[in-house]
Amino acid sequence: MRTSIVRSLATGLLVSVAWTLPARAQDAVPEPRTQEIAKPAQTESPTPGLSPESSDKPAAAAASEAPDTAPSETGPTVANATPPASDPVSPAIETALENTGAFGKADHMALVGFYAERQFAPLWIKDGKFDGAARAVVRRLENADAYGLDPGRYVLPDLDVGLSGTADPAKLADAELVLTVAAMRFAADAQAGIFDPATLGKFMTAAPVRPARKAVLEGLGKADDKVVYLESFNPQHPAFAALKQLLADLRARTTEETPPEIPDGKSLKPGMSDERVPVLRARLGVPAVTGAGEQVYDDAAVEAVKAFQERASLEVDGVIGPQTRAALNGGSQITVADVLVNMERWRWVPRDMGAHHVWVNIPEYMLRVVTGGAVEFDTRVIVGTSENQTPVFSDEIEYVDVNPYWNVPRSIATKEMMPEIRRDPDFFARRGLEVIYTGGGSDMVIDPRSVDWGLWNPENMPFRFRQPPGNANALGRVKFMFPNKHDVYLHDTPTRNLFSRSARSFSHGCVRVDKPVEFADALLSREEQLNGQRIKHLIGGGENGSLPIKRHVPVHLTYFTVWVDDAGETQKRPDIYDYDARMKAAMNLGS
């Protein structure tokens, strides 16, 4: 048996723990952009109102169970491990892999390990030419734009190699390896995306997880249908599939097929007659009316508008003002670039959302509880301003805090409150805040009038502020906790009037919930001792207390500006944190 540098390297790699990877996607540690997992998860989850699979554990939580170097559950795959004695491609592949500069270091190591397990038998080449599977994969990668990916990212071999006669084994080996690398890259892009979410700033902490190269290759070696296998690395969420179809529709749409826009003008109220009504009917799919009633905004059109307003989280009054008109026209304003950035962000969402989970879509200002694939509850929310954004990430709700204290964040205390404190001696009494002295070894509540506030600044201030439980407490009467580095959570609020606004970005980053007791009922539906009624009773008692949740509930704070709703209507929301615009610029997508 001939000895080579590659075979020696492969032998070392195959006995190394670095080459033994987990066999399931959820067993990987989710580190943004660099972590690898074994294979694509097959669970589904919704954009607002769409369904997940049945697992109770989100990918981010399950991922922490085993490192990327955990022993494989299935062992190495040795498909077609012994090449025919007359096959000249196998030794050519082994020789080609001695060129360590042909591919990136990580790709090269994966190739060496994979082909060594197969004793360098080719994956794509049979009888001196590419087989049918290779041709199908090349065609799929050439059309990767159907999945929102750029086909230009995948260097592909010439499919004609070997067709016109006996090909040079070295050329066949090079073509083999080029296609294998392209397949690995497609799998990584399809699962984790091509855009690093961390570049959007500290509030974008979504953690896409890349598939392990070795596991991708093992899967390719075992897959009966390699195209289906590679496509499975794309998000399997119904919402992603809907965006994929929308992308195809937009690319195929002609000017004549574009839905008509409702022109600007005065607010259109029920019963009015207006030349825009026929356009409105066409926009909403309401049957046309002929004759004298053609331009009358009648009951059928009003009900269709109210249904649209309800879906779009607008005030449901049937009046077509500027906001409703803009929302109605949203479908025609959605561009291919809009869809592409939202498809990319679906690659950042955990594949397993949890059978029972909470979904918050920040630009929509909505929260939903999804159980067994159906929306069990929804309510309006208030999210962070553009300066104090609600972060994007996934976690688990662990406990409910009833009649909470509000511990004022130091940034708010020093930057927002201190100037007013120095001007107003009654600031603390007026705001119902306590002052806690933290400089004496143990915290102590003190009289704020005993402090000369002019002596202190943000760097040396040994105080913190808190607001006791009560009707005026900034957190309301209940908060839902999922400890995280951002120190954000879901909570009640005494400021109820803001929920009637169509744009609701007013908080310092936390998510304020419009119907907290009803939300608690839906959230705790799987708990034996906790429910909304008990929480309501405890609220009435007035005392502060924390109630642990026995079965933690996954919560996902997400950012989607375009989606297709349950009724098949395309929805679009403003890019309140400028994520769409920045992603489009970085990805050269235009507008």
ZALUMNU-777411 format. One record per residue (C-alpha): residue in three letters; z, y, x. Coordinates in steps of 0.05 Angstrom, whole numbers, padded with zeros to 5 digits, always signed. Example, Ala and Ser with C-alpha at 12.3 -4.5 7.8 and 13.67 -1.06 7.14 Angstrom:
ala+00156-00090+00246
ser+00143-00021+00273
//
This chain:
met+00000+00000+00000
arg-00020+00067+00028
thr+00035+00116+00044
ser+00028+00190+00029
ile+00068+00253+00028
val+00061+00255-00047
arg+00087+00184-00057
ser+00146+00198-00012
leu+00161+00262-00050
ala+00153+00227-00117
thr+00201+00172-00097
gly+00254+00222-00080
leu+00243+00260-00144
leu+00246+00199-00188
val+00316+00180-00164
ser+00340+00251-00169
val+00382+00273-00228
ala+00338+00334-00233
trp+00284+00289-00261
thr+00326+00257-00315
leu+00320+00302-00376
pro+00346+00298-00447
ala+00303+00264-00498
arg+00318+00312-00555
ala+00302+00386-00562
gln+00371+00403-00587
asp+00404+00375-00524
ala+00382+00431-00478
val+00420+00492-00456
pro+00384+00553-00486
glu+00375+00602-00430
pro+00323+00655-00446
arg+00254+00644-00417
thr+00274+00595-00362
gln+00312+00538-00396
glu+00274+00475-00414
ile+00285+00424-00469
ala+00257+00355-00478
lys+00211+00359-00538
pro+00196+00404-00598
ala+00245+00403-00655
gln+00216+00387-00723
thr+00263+00426-00768
glu+00242+00482-00814
ser+00274+00547-00835
pro+00257+00606-00877
thr+00234+00676-00871
pro+00271+00705-00931
gly+00271+00652-00985
leu+00239+00594-00947
ser+00270+00528-00930
pro+00301+00493-00869
glu+00310+00419-00855
ser+00376+00384-00868
ser+00413+00389-00802
asp+00479+00427-00804
lys+00476+00448-00731
pro+00434+00506-00704
ala+00394+00493-00641
ala+00434+00544-00601
ala+00498+00507-00616
ala+00471+00437-00605
ala+00437+00459-00542
ser+00503+00470-00507
glu+00522+00397-00513
ala+00483+00371-00453
pro+00452+00403-00392
asp+00379+00398-00374
thr+00398+00348-00321
ala+00430+00298-00368
pro+00406+00226-00362
ser+00346+00208-00405
glu+00361+00167-00466
thr+00295+00131-00464
gly+00282+00123-00389
pro+00217+00138-00354
thr+00152+00126-00390
val+00105+00081-00352
ala+00044+00082-00397
asn-00016+00048-00364
ala+00025+00048-00300
thr-00021+00002-00261
pro-00091+00029-00252
pro-00150-00019-00245
ala-00162-00040-00173
ser-00231-00009-00175
asp-00209+00057-00204
pro-00225+00110-00152
val-00192+00168-00191
ser-00120+00146-00180
pro-00120+00152-00104
ala-00159+00217-00112
ile-00103+00244-00158
glu-00051+00224-00107
thr-00091+00259-00052
ala-00101+00321-00095
leu-00026+00326-00107
glu-00015+00332-00032
asn-00041+00403-00039
thr+00024+00437-00057
gly-00009+00505-00066
ala-00058+00484-00121
phe-00008+00499-00176
gly+00059+00533-00182
lys+00119+00499-00150
ala+00150+00477-00216
asp+00084+00452-00244
his+00069+00415-00180
met+00136+00380-00180
ala+00127+00359-00252
leu+00057+00332-00238
val+00081+00292-00178
gly+00137+00260-00217
phe+00095+00244-00278
tyr+00035+00215-00241
ala+00079+00176-00193
glu+00111+00141-00253
arg+00041+00122-00275
gln+00022+00102-00204
phe-00027+00160-00208
ala-00067+00130-00265
pro-00106+00187-00300
leu-00083+00212-00368
trp-00149+00242-00391
ile-00204+00206-00353
lys-00234+00139-00371
asp-00296+00106-00342
gly-00309+00166-00297
lys-00308+00220-00351
phe-00262+00256-00399
asp-00242+00213-00459
gly-00240+00235-00532
ala-00168+00258-00529
ala-00183+00304-00470
arg-00242+00335-00507
ala-00200+00346-00569
val-00144+00379-00529
val-00193+00425-00493
arg-00222+00446-00560
arg-00153+00461-00587
leu-00134+00503-00527
glu-00200+00540-00532
asn-00178+00559-00603
ala-00105+00574-00588
asp-00114+00642-00621
ala-00107+00605-00689
tyr-00033+00599-00671
gly-00027+00670-00646
leu-00035+00652-00573
asp-00086+00677-00523
pro-00136+00623-00502
gly-00147+00661-00437
arg-00079+00637-00413
tyr-00104+00566-00406
val-00150+00548-00347
leu-00193+00491-00373
pro-00237+00441-00336
asp-00311+00430-00346
leu-00317+00377-00400
asp-00385+00355-00372
val-00355+00329-00307
gly-00379+00257-00299
leu-00427+00258-00358
ser-00491+00265-00317
gly-00475+00206-00271
thr-00421+00182-00225
ala-00376+00241-00209
asp-00340+00253-00144
pro-00269+00224-00153
ala-00240+00287-00122
lys-00274+00330-00175
leu-00249+00283-00230
ala-00179+00286-00202
asp-00180+00362-00199
ala-00205+00366-00271
glu-00151+00318-00293
leu-00095+00359-00262
val-00124+00425-00288
leu-00122+00399-00359
thr-00052+00371-00352
val-00026+00438-00328
ala-00061+00474-00385
ala-00029+00427-00435
met+00040+00440-00405
arg+00029+00515-00409
phe+00006+00512-00481
ala+00068+00472-00500
ala+00114+00523-00467
asp+00078+00582-00500
ala+00076+00549-00568
gln+00150+00535-00567
ala+00181+00595-00531
gly+00126+00648-00534
ile+00096+00691-00481
phe+00139+00753-00489
asp+00208+00759-00459
pro+00253+00786-00515
ala+00303+00812-00464
thr+00254+00867-00446
leu+00266+00898-00514
gly+00336+00917-00494
lys+00408+00896-00498
phe+00407+00886-00573
met+00352+00834-00572
thr+00389+00772-00549
ala+00347+00719-00583
ala+00344+00658-00537
pro+00277+00621-00539
val+00281+00553-00505
arg+00224+00527-00463
pro+00205+00453-00465
ala+00218+00413-00402
arg+00153+00400-00364
lys+00171+00328-00350
ala+00186+00314-00423
val+00121+00348-00445
leu+00082+00302-00398
glu+00120+00240-00420
gly+00104+00258-00492
leu+00031+00267-00476
gly+00030+00199-00443
lys+00060+00166-00505
ala+00025+00206-00559
asp-00028+00171-00600
asp-00055+00239-00622
lys-00047+00288-00565
val-00071+00348-00605
val-00020+00336-00659
tyr+00034+00327-00606
leu+00017+00394-00572
glu+00012+00430-00639
ser+00082+00406-00656
phe+00111+00453-00604
asn+00093+00511-00650
pro+00148+00531-00699
gln+00149+00483-00757
his+00179+00534-00805
pro+00139+00545-00869
ala+00143+00620-00856
phe+00106+00611-00790
ala+00052+00569-00825
ala+00045+00625-00877
leu+00035+00676-00822
lys-00016+00631-00789
gln-00055+00629-00853
leu-00049+00704-00862
leu-00075+00713-00791
ala-00136+00671-00808
asp-00147+00710-00873
leu-00143+00777-00838
arg-00192+00756-00785
ala-00241+00731-00837
arg-00231+00789-00886
thr-00289+00836-00896
thr-00284+00909-00918
glu-00305+00888-00988
glu-00249+00837-00993
thr-00194+00886-00972
pro-00147+00899-01031
pro-00155+00970-01058
glu-00102+01021-01039
ile-00066+01062-01092
pro-00083+01135-01076
asp-00028+01187-01065
gly-00007+01230-01124
lys+00051+01247-01169
ser+00100+01193-01188
leu+00071+01145-01239
lys+00120+01131-01296
pro+00116+01080-01353
gly+00071+01104-01410
met+00033+01155-01368
ser-00042+01156-01365
asp-00071+01160-01295
glu-00137+01143-01261
arg-00098+01102-01209
val-00075+01051-01261
pro-00138+01007-01255
val-00127+01004-01179
leu-00054+00987-01191
arg-00074+00930-01237
ala-00123+00903-01185
arg-00071+00909-01131
leu-00020+00868-01170
gly-00068+00820-01203
val-00053+00845-01273
pro-00111+00833-01322
ala-00156+00893-01330
val-00156+00933-01395
thr-00219+00964-01424
gly-00229+01021-01471
ala-00179+01075-01487
gly-00121+01039-01453
glu-00156+01029-01387
gln-00115+01083-01351
val-00049+01073-01388
tyr+00010+01049-01348
asp+00029+00998-01400
asp+00085+00947-01407
ala+00047+00891-01371
ala+00035+00935-01310
val+00106+00961-01311
glu+00136+00891-01311
ala+00091+00871-01253
val+00114+00932-01214
lys+00188+00917-01229
ala+00179+00846-01205
phe+00147+00874-01141
gln+00204+00924-01132
glu+00255+00868-01139
arg+00220+00827-01085
ala+00214+00887-01040
ser+00288+00907-01047
leu+00268+00974-01079
glu+00301+01007-01138
val+00277+00968-01199
asp+00256+01024-01246
gly+00181+01014-01255
val+00167+01083-01228
ile+00114+01086-01173
gly+00140+01139-01126
pro+00123+01147-01052
gln+00164+01087-01029
thr+00138+01039-01081
arg+00067+01063-01070
ala+00073+01053-00995
ala+00102+00983-01006
leu+00047+00965-01055
asn-00005+00988-01004
gly+00030+00949-00948
gly-00015+00888-00953
ser-00078+00927-00936
gln-00042+00962-00879
ile-00021+00897-00845
thr-00062+00886-00782
val-00075+00825-00739
ala-00029+00856-00687
asp+00027+00861-00738
val+00021+00787-00753
leu+00017+00767-00680
val+00082+00800-00660
asn+00118+00769-00719
met+00090+00700-00703
glu+00115+00710-00632
arg+00185+00726-00657
trp+00186+00661-00697
arg+00183+00625-00630
trp+00250+00657-00613
val+00285+00629-00675
pro+00326+00565-00667
arg+00285+00506-00693
asp+00345+00480-00730
met+00372+00536-00774
gly+00424+00491-00807
ala+00420+00460-00876
his+00469+00513-00901
his+00461+00579-00866
val+00461+00654-00871
trp+00397+00693-00858
val+00396+00768-00847
asn+00329+00803-00839
ile+00345+00870-00809
pro+00282+00911-00828
glu+00286+00883-00899
tyr+00360+00902-00906
met+00373+00835-00940
leu+00420+00776-00932
arg+00408+00707-00960
val+00448+00643-00962
val+00401+00583-00957
thr+00425+00514-00976
gly+00383+00452-00975
gly+00319+00492-00969
ala+00333+00539-01028
val+00360+00609-01031
glu+00428+00602-01063
phe+00447+00676-01059
asp+00419+00742-01036
thr+00445+00812-01031
arg+00429+00879-01000
val+00458+00898-00933
ile+00466+00960-00890
val+00447+00952-00817
gly+00453+00992-00753
thr+00417+01057-00738
ser+00363+01061-00685
glu+00417+01087-00637
asn+00468+01034-00656
gln+00423+00975-00671
thr+00444+00910-00704
pro+00431+00858-00650
val+00383+00799-00659
phe+00416+00732-00645
ser+00443+00668-00678
asp+00515+00645-00681
glu+00565+00610-00728
ile+00613+00642-00778
glu+00681+00614-00760
tyr+00732+00650-00805
val+00742+00701-00859
asp+00788+00760-00849
val+00819+00786-00913
asn+00846+00857-00918
pro+00826+00869-00846
tyr+00849+00922-00797
trp+00793+00963-00769
asn+00803+00968-00694
val+00761+01028-00677
pro+00712+01012-00620
arg+00728+01052-00558
ser+00658+01081-00557
ile+00669+01110-00626
ala+00739+01133-00610
thr+00720+01170-00547
lys+00651+01196-00563
glu+00655+01211-00637
met+00729+01221-00654
met+00760+01255-00594
pro+00724+01322-00603
glu+00748+01326-00675
ile+00818+01302-00656
arg+00825+01360-00608
arg+00805+01409-00662
asp+00843+01379-00721
pro+00918+01361-00714
asp+00915+01325-00781
phe+00855+01282-00762
phe+00894+01216-00761
ala+00931+01229-00827
arg+00867+01251-00861
arg+00828+01190-00837
gly+00886+01141-00847
leu+00886+01119-00775
glu+00943+01093-00731
val+00949+01106-00657
ile+00969+01048-00612
tyr+00996+01064-00543
thr+00971+01011-00494
gly+01000+01036-00429
gly+01070+01009-00432
gly+01059+00935-00422
ser+01058+00920-00497
asp+01022+00955-00554
met+01063+01005-00593
val+01047+01046-00655
ile+01064+01119-00641
asp+01062+01185-00677
pro+00995+01218-00659
arg+01029+01287-00664
ser+01071+01268-00603
val+01008+01266-00559
asp+00976+01326-00525
trp+00905+01303-00535
gly+00878+01356-00489
leu+00906+01317-00430
trp+00865+01255-00441
asn+00793+01236-00431
pro+00753+01173-00444
glu+00766+01146-00374
asn+00842+01150-00374
met+00862+01148-00448
pro+00916+01093-00457
phe+00908+01091-00533
arg+00868+01054-00585
phe+00860+01071-00658
arg+00862+01026-00718
gln+00857+01033-00793
pro+00906+00991-00835
pro+00881+00950-00894
gly+00867+00988-00957
asn+00814+01015-01004
ala+00792+01066-00953
asn+00786+01017-00895
ala+00718+01022-00862
leu+00711+00946-00865
gly+00728+00943-00938
arg+00770+00885-00962
val+00738+00826-00925
lys+00698+00811-00862
phe+00663+00748-00839
met+00672+00733-00766
phe+00628+00700-00714
pro+00657+00723-00647
asn+00602+00748-00602
lys+00590+00793-00542
his+00563+00849-00587
asp+00628+00851-00628
val+00588+00854-00693
tyr+00601+00816-00758
leu+00588+00818-00833
his+00636+00859-00875
asp+00651+00895-00939
thr+00650+00972-00942
pro+00681+01026-00986
thr+00617+01066-00982
arg+00580+01035-01040
asn+00530+01089-01056
leu+00488+01074-00994
phe+00466+01007-01022
ser+00422+01042-01073
arg+00378+01070-01017
ser+00313+01035-01001
ala+00323+01047-00926
arg+00393+01026-00906
ser+00404+01035-00831
phe+00471+01072-00828
ser+00521+01028-00791
his+00544+01024-00719
gly+00513+00955-00713
cys+00553+00911-00760
val+00522+00887-00825
arg+00554+00915-00888
val+00548+00868-00948
asp+00537+00895-01018
lys+00570+00837-01056
pro+00622+00808-01008
val+00661+00765-01058
glu+00598+00734-01087
phe+00573+00724-01016
ala+00639+00689-00998
asp+00629+00642-01057
ala+00560+00621-01033
leu+00580+00620-00959
leu+00641+00575-00972
ser+00608+00528-01022
arg+00620+00468-00977
glu+00693+00485-00964
glu+00747+00448-01004
gln+00801+00500-01003
leu+00763+00565-00996
asn+00720+00603-01046
gly+00707+00672-01071
gln+00761+00668-01124
arg+00815+00652-01073
ile+00791+00708-01029
lys+00792+00756-01088
his+00863+00735-01103
leu+00884+00746-01031
ile+00851+00814-01030
gly+00894+00833-01090
gly+00956+00815-01050
gly+00939+00868-00999
glu+00963+00830-00937
asn+00920+00818-00877
gly+00904+00745-00861
ser+00851+00702-00828
leu+00823+00640-00862
pro+00788+00590-00817
ile+00724+00557-00841
lys+00728+00482-00831
arg+00652+00474-00827
his+00625+00533-00788
val+00563+00564-00820
pro+00503+00584-00777
val+00485+00657-00784
his+00418+00686-00760
leu+00408+00760-00750
thr+00332+00766-00747
tyr+00278+00819-00743
phe+00215+00807-00783
thr+00171+00863-00808
val+00116+00820-00838
trp+00121+00756-00879
val+00093+00721-00940
asp+00144+00715-00996
asp+00156+00658-01045
ala+00106+00687-01094
gly+00052+00687-01041
glu+00054+00763-01034
thr+00048+00793-00964
gln+00107+00838-00948
lys+00114+00891-00894
arg+00174+00933-00874
pro+00181+00992-00827
asp+00191+00977-00753
ile+00259+01011-00753
tyr+00277+00994-00680
asp+00206+01002-00652
tyr+00202+00929-00632
asp+00133+00918-00661
ala+00103+00978-00625
arg+00133+00960-00558
met+00111+00887-00563
lys+00040+00907-00583
ala+00035+00953-00523
ala+00063+00901-00474
met+00018+00846-00503
asn-00044+00891-00504
leu-00053+00880-00579
gly-00071+00951-00600
ser-00043+00973-00667
//
